[in-house]
Amino acid sequence: MLIHEVCKGINLTKKAIEYYTQKGFVAPEVLSNGYRDYKEEDVEILRKIGMLRKLDLSMEDIKEVLKDSTDMALERVIARKELKAKQDAKKDAILRDLVGGKSYSELEEELQALEMEEAIGKRLLDAFPGYYGRFVCMHFSRFLKEPVKTEEQQSAYETILSFLDQMPLLQVPGDIEKEMSESLKDIGLEQIEDMLENVKQSIERPEDFLEKNQETIEWYLSYRASGEYQASAAGKWMEYMRVFQNTSGYTEIFLPAMKRLSPSYGEYCLQMEQANKRLLERYPEIERLSFSHPEHISKSC
């Protein structure tokens, strides 16, 4: 199919098609007369590119999406766009404060904290796939509201950025990744925020939480110890996460740096330790189970 036929078929300009061809998204055969012959698979790729561009995806994002067969790349793009929307809303609020009479010096620390939250959040989304990336990003974002005031905090911030930039990618088999993505696809930002709020309440009032949720906790622990769980996609996923966190430096480098950077996160970890202590006193069998979440139950904070 010649380029003018492709233009008509997928509503892209000749200039756009030539640009995507030059960038290596498609590689049509060059005929003896110098014209390019686009195959059906080339046309389909160009159709996808055109649609994704209309959805405001960058060329870098599109390249990532086209290489992925599991839709995990699309989920990462959605998560990054959600993060950007939240950041933009906060920046708009700062602009309104300026209009309202607040001085630049008054808002400088607030903007600095926002930039720090944005930088770390983006790296967390890129480092962890799908739902887990969103969860980790939103979990730690809650503790990145404080400005950097000391040399220790600045050093911790630089350590975090360096670690996340160099951290190896989490490798999970495609079938497990796809199944987990499918099962969690309907969990959005509001549901994650609700979960995080429930965790916050549980560590602030652990005795109340244990009393109110005794039946659920006992069922969950029984399920975690079962062969059914071990054989499930969720069980395998959590084991990959646990090993990754223990071997990548996440536990030894990232979490301690977060505590040095954020006083509120350090306080949260102390509360988590106390809550986990009460949980282990009531359910000592937890020690035999493998857990994987932002703090590693009862071990890293």
Wavefront OBJ file of the C-alpha trace (Angstrom):
o trace
v 0.000 0.000 0.000
v 1.443 3.379 -1.017
v 1.588 6.288 1.377
v -1.339 8.217 -0.120
v -3.537 5.124 0.319
v -2.437 4.789 3.928
v -3.303 8.448 4.539
v -6.845 7.920 3.347
v -7.303 4.653 5.219
v -6.272 5.828 8.692
v -6.697 9.622 8.519
v -3.031 10.505 9.061
v -1.125 13.120 7.115
v 1.699 12.167 4.792
v 4.057 14.191 6.966
v 3.022 12.273 10.084
v 3.475 8.886 8.395
v 6.893 9.895 7.105
v 7.852 11.043 10.593
v 6.786 7.757 12.251
v 8.593 5.842 9.509
v 11.747 7.880 10.039
v 11.533 7.161 13.792
v 11.504 3.431 13.085
v 7.968 2.591 14.182
v 7.400 0.926 10.806
v 9.792 -0.270 8.103
v 7.992 -0.419 4.758
v 9.622 -2.026 1.749
v 11.215 0.457 -0.653
v 10.186 -0.367 -4.234
v 12.407 -0.041 -7.291
v 10.774 3.287 -8.144
v 11.646 4.643 -4.698
v 8.110 4.511 -3.310
v 7.448 2.869 0.042
v 5.128 -0.123 0.226
v 3.332 -0.311 3.604
v 2.100 -3.756 4.672
v -1.116 -4.332 6.614
v 0.816 -4.717 9.870
v 2.528 -1.356 9.200
v -0.844 0.277 8.665
v -2.202 -1.201 11.901
v 0.783 0.139 13.844
v 0.312 3.581 12.282
v -3.394 3.442 13.162
v -2.514 2.731 16.814
v 0.065 5.530 16.854
v -2.467 8.006 15.476
v -5.017 7.090 18.142
v -2.490 7.200 20.980
v -1.248 10.611 19.848
v -4.848 11.895 19.973
v -4.914 10.661 23.573
v -1.893 12.905 24.287
v 0.670 10.140 24.702
v 4.262 11.133 24.067
v 6.349 9.354 21.453
v 8.322 7.732 24.265
v 5.101 6.417 25.830
v 3.848 5.156 22.469
v 7.071 3.279 21.852
v 6.697 1.623 25.261
v 3.059 0.704 24.611
v 3.723 -0.791 21.177
v 6.469 -3.032 22.571
v 4.199 -4.417 25.285
v 1.728 -7.249 24.687
v 0.187 -7.279 28.187
v -1.265 -3.739 28.486
v 1.014 -3.110 31.469
v 2.646 -0.251 29.571
v -0.752 1.359 29.053
v -1.413 1.043 32.764
v 1.883 2.787 33.520
v 0.956 5.597 31.118
v -2.456 5.983 32.771
v -0.829 6.072 36.209
v 1.662 8.728 35.088
v -1.159 10.822 33.634
v -3.116 10.483 36.884
v -0.070 11.583 38.860
v 0.470 14.555 36.543
v -3.182 15.591 36.892
v -2.858 15.604 40.684
v 0.381 17.564 40.519
v -1.122 20.088 38.105
v -4.077 20.602 40.453
v -1.684 21.348 43.316
v 0.268 23.783 41.159
v -2.999 25.519 40.237
v -3.751 25.845 43.958
v -0.364 27.506 44.523
v -1.095 29.927 41.674
v -4.463 30.769 43.276
v -2.647 31.414 46.569
v -0.369 33.863 44.763
v -3.404 35.617 43.329
v -4.896 35.633 46.817
v -1.990 37.620 48.187
v 0.485 35.056 49.502
v 4.108 35.927 48.795
v 6.494 33.945 46.645
v 8.657 33.257 49.694
v 5.680 31.844 51.604
v 4.935 29.340 48.833
v 8.505 28.443 47.896
v 8.774 25.571 50.382
v 5.381 24.213 49.322
v 6.483 24.167 45.686
v 9.792 22.538 46.625
v 7.945 19.738 48.433
v 5.643 19.321 45.429
v 8.617 18.998 43.061
v 10.156 16.373 45.355
v 6.886 14.424 45.484
v 6.619 14.583 41.698
v 10.199 13.407 41.100
v 10.010 10.452 43.484
v 6.460 9.535 42.458
v 7.304 9.348 38.762
v 10.275 7.103 39.451
v 8.192 4.790 41.637
v 5.584 4.453 38.899
v 8.293 3.599 36.390
v 10.002 1.173 38.777
v 6.985 -0.957 39.699
v 4.345 -2.306 37.322
v 0.634 -1.629 37.172
v -1.458 -1.466 40.308
v 1.502 -2.011 42.620
v 3.273 0.996 41.138
v 0.227 3.164 41.815
v -0.098 1.817 45.333
v 3.570 2.386 46.210
v 3.544 5.846 44.623
v 0.452 6.967 46.526
v 1.672 5.352 49.744
v 4.950 7.261 49.819
v 3.521 10.486 48.373
v 1.687 11.016 51.662
v 5.056 11.509 53.371
v 6.581 13.888 50.838
v 4.783 17.060 51.884
v 7.643 18.397 54.018
v 10.336 20.687 52.596
v 13.997 19.678 52.651
v 15.664 21.764 55.350
v 18.776 19.851 56.420
v 21.832 18.411 54.711
v 20.774 14.954 55.882
v 17.407 15.332 54.156
v 19.054 16.565 50.958
v 21.453 13.625 51.004
v 18.563 11.207 51.563
v 16.623 12.757 48.668
v 19.589 12.370 46.325
v 20.063 8.773 47.517
v 16.435 7.968 46.725
v 16.588 9.439 43.225
v 19.861 7.681 42.464
v 18.572 4.368 43.794
v 15.316 4.489 41.822
v 17.139 5.515 38.637
v 19.517 2.560 38.948
v 17.214 -0.025 40.497
v 16.879 -3.149 38.317
v 13.514 -3.731 36.699
v 11.186 -6.170 38.377
v 10.989 -9.274 36.193
v 7.688 -11.171 36.453
v 6.557 -13.862 33.976
v 4.106 -12.468 31.451
v 1.252 -14.822 32.330
v 1.374 -13.866 36.020
v 1.687 -10.171 35.188
v -1.262 -10.377 32.807
v -3.487 -12.245 35.276
v -2.698 -9.807 38.072
v -3.317 -6.862 35.768
v -6.693 -8.271 34.785
v -7.769 -8.937 38.364
v -6.764 -5.456 39.575
v -7.761 -3.373 36.562
v -10.846 -1.907 38.250
v -8.960 -0.627 41.304
v -8.563 3.122 40.885
v -7.092 5.987 42.862
v -10.080 6.335 45.194
v -9.968 2.658 46.178
v -6.217 2.865 46.819
v -6.716 5.994 48.921
v -9.368 4.143 50.945
v -6.991 1.217 51.489
v -4.197 3.514 52.618
v -6.553 5.296 55.006
v -7.615 1.940 56.456
v -3.962 1.010 56.981
v -3.354 4.360 58.680
v -6.272 3.794 61.047
v -5.208 0.218 61.761
v -1.737 1.238 62.951
v -3.019 4.215 64.916
v -5.564 2.031 66.747
v -4.256 -1.529 66.382
v -6.324 -3.037 69.200
v -9.560 -1.726 67.707
v -8.532 -2.974 64.288
v -7.696 -6.464 65.576
v -10.971 -6.748 67.448
v -13.156 -5.518 64.596
v -11.414 -7.580 61.916
v -10.602 -10.791 63.797
v -12.619 -13.043 61.490
v -11.184 -11.478 58.313
v -7.610 -11.623 59.617
v -7.910 -15.272 60.592
v -9.391 -16.176 57.203
v -6.650 -14.284 55.406
v -3.842 -15.898 57.378
v -5.351 -19.323 56.750
v -5.562 -18.579 53.037
v -1.979 -17.263 52.921
v -0.768 -20.550 54.405
v -2.731 -22.687 51.930
v -1.487 -24.483 48.829
v -4.217 -22.709 46.871
v -2.640 -19.353 47.603
v 0.890 -20.560 46.855
v -0.253 -21.802 43.440
v -2.243 -18.666 42.596
v -1.024 -15.775 40.472
v -1.278 -13.529 43.540
v 0.891 -15.877 45.597
v 3.539 -16.120 42.903
v 3.444 -12.371 42.332
v 3.972 -11.622 46.016
v 6.883 -14.033 46.171
v 8.544 -12.313 43.211
v 7.973 -8.971 44.934
v 9.366 -10.207 48.243
v 12.541 -11.550 46.648
v 12.940 -8.419 44.534
v 12.586 -6.080 47.485
v 15.100 -8.076 49.516
v 17.702 -8.284 46.742
v 17.353 -4.957 44.895
v 18.331 -2.670 47.766
v 14.749 -1.505 48.302
v 14.799 -2.605 51.945
v 18.405 -1.668 52.746
v 18.676 1.605 50.786
v 15.317 3.070 49.799
v 13.329 2.636 53.026
v 16.064 3.974 55.367
v 16.566 6.956 53.042
v 12.833 7.661 53.159
v 12.971 7.768 56.949
v 15.882 10.234 56.836
v 14.090 12.389 54.276
v 10.642 12.482 55.858
v 10.063 12.900 59.616
v 6.407 11.951 59.124
v 7.434 8.700 57.449
v 9.790 7.931 60.329
v 6.922 8.437 62.765
v 4.675 6.232 60.614
v 7.282 3.463 60.733
v 7.439 3.633 64.519
v 3.664 3.263 64.658
v 3.880 0.383 62.197
v 6.426 -1.392 64.393
v 4.157 -1.140 67.418
v 1.112 -2.291 65.475
v 3.029 -5.237 64.007
v 4.237 -6.184 67.485
v 0.640 -6.455 68.680
v -0.314 -8.372 65.551
v 2.519 -10.876 66.069
v 1.612 -11.309 69.716
v -1.880 -12.345 68.731
v -0.965 -14.222 65.546
v 2.592 -15.609 65.909
v 2.084 -17.787 62.831
v 2.627 -14.665 60.714
v 6.373 -15.178 61.166
v 6.146 -18.264 58.954
v 4.447 -16.413 56.111
v 6.097 -14.261 53.463
v 4.684 -10.756 53.124
v 5.531 -8.100 50.584
v 4.353 -4.523 50.796
v 5.965 -1.077 51.087
v 7.427 -1.752 54.545
v 7.716 -5.559 54.772
v 5.597 -6.469 57.741
v 7.401 -6.035 61.069
v 10.858 -6.093 59.570
v 12.003 -2.942 57.786
v 10.639 0.011 59.751
l 1 2 3 4 5 6 7 8 9 10 11 12 13 14 15 16 17 18 19 20 21 22 23 24 25 26 27 28 29 30 31 32 33 34 35 36 37 38 39 40 41 42 43 44 45 46 47 48 49 50 51 52 53 54 55 56 57 58 59 60 61 62 63 64 65 66 67 68 69 70 71 72 73 74 75 76 77 78 79 80 81 82 83 84 85 86 87 88 89 90 91 92 93 94 95 96 97 98 99 100 101 102 103 104 105 106 107 108 109 110 111 112 113 114 115 116 117 118 119 120 121 122 123 124 125 126 127 128 129 130 131 132 133 134 135 136 137 138 139 140 141 142 143 144 145 146 147 148 149 150 151 152 153 154 155 156 157 158 159 160 161 162 163 164 165 166 167 168 169 170 171 172 173 174 175 176 177 178 179 180 181 182 183 184 185 186 187 188 189 190 191 192 193 194 195 196 197 198 199 200 201 202 203 204 205 206 207 208 209 210 211 212 213 214 215 216 217 218 219 220 221 222 223 224 225 226 227 228 229 230 231 232 233 234 235 236 237 238 239 240 241 242 243 244 245 246 247 248 249 250 251 252 253 254 255 256 257 258 259 260 261 262 263 264 265 266 267 268 269 270 271 272 273 274 275 276 277 278 279 280 281 282 283 284 285 286 287 288 289 290 291 292 293 294 295 296 297 298 299 300 301
